[in-house]
């Protein structure tokens, strides 16, 4: 997808999130979203764990480069570097989602006891819904990246295997 299409897509999603938040701010309470928050927390922790394992298992040289920078020379290709950056980005993003959930629930606990909340309840509920829907969208992007990275890894392994077999046939080792 081109950059313009990506910006249009994200803008459209933000408009939908804003519309839904505004439309349902009077009808949705915290009890309604508690299961969603729990799912978000669990999904974020799952992504955080899976991607951390991917990085450590699939790219041990990257980890070795961090731990012992002087003993490891050129480790992997530019393609591998892009993939590691993507995986680390997803780990950081999932950690950020966990932090936002923690902060949101913590702030909510104190905010609902203030007169500011009492006087502007629909505004705060709308903002809370908007934030939650935005986090859901971000989480869905993370899940997509986890799945896409896993599929791409399998495809890369298959292509390497095919190249190896072809090379063996060309070298007469078959």
C-alpha positions, -999 to +999 in steps of 0.1 A: +000+000+000+013+034-008+019+061+018-011+081+007-034+051+009-021+043+044-027+079+055-062+078+040-069+045+057-057+057+091-077+089+088-108+070+079-103+048+109-099+079+132-131+094+118-150+061+125-135+060+160-145+096+166-180+090+153-185+058+175-171+075+206-194+105+201-225+084+193-222+060+222-208+083+249-242+083+266-249+046+264-217+029+275-204+026+310-172+012+325-188-022+332-195-025+295-158-021+285-142-040+313-140-072+293-126-053+263-099-038+286-090-073+299-087-087+263-066-057+253-043-063+283-040-101+276-034-096+239-008-070+245+010-092+269+008-121+245+022-100+216+049-087+239+059-122+248+057-138+214+077-110+197+103-111+224+107-148+219+108-143+181+137-118+184+157-140+208+151-173+190+152-163+153+178-136+156+202-148+183+231-129+165+211-097+171+210-105+208+246-115+208+255-082+190+238-063+219+255-084+246+289-087+231+292-060+204+329-065+198+328-102+191+301-102+164+309-086+130+283-081+102+255-102+115+226-101+091+213-086+059+195-053+056+163-073+052+169-090+085+177-056+101+143-043+089+125-074+103+142-070+137+133-034+138+097-043+130+096-069+157+112-046+183+088-019+172+059-042+179+073-051+213+077-014+222+042-007+209+027-035+229+045-023+260+031+012+253-004-002+251+000-019+284+013+013+300-017+033+285-041+007+298-026+009+333-026+047+333-061+049+319-076+026+345-056+043+373-066+078+362-103+067+359-103+055+395-095+090+408-112+111+380-147+097+386-145+110+422-141+146+411-167+173+405-151+180+371-161+145+360-196+148+375-202+180+356-187+167+323-194+130+324-204+126+288-173+144+276-150+121+297-169+090+287-165+100+250-128+107+254-124+073+272-142+055+245-121+073+219-089+063+236-101+027+240-111+024+204-078+038+193-059+013+215-081-015+200-071-004+165-034-002+175-037-037+190-052-050+159-023-036+139+001-054+162-017-087+158-016-082+121+022-076+122+027-107+144+008-129+119+023-113+088+059-116+103+053-153+111+039-160+076+068-141+059+093-160+080+077-193+068+078-181+032+115-171+036+124-205+050+106-222+021+124-200-004+158-207+012+150-244+011+141-243-026+172-223-034+193-248-015+178-278-033+182-260-067+218-252-059+224-288-050+209-300-082+230-275-102+261-286-084+253-323-092+249-333-055+214-347-060 
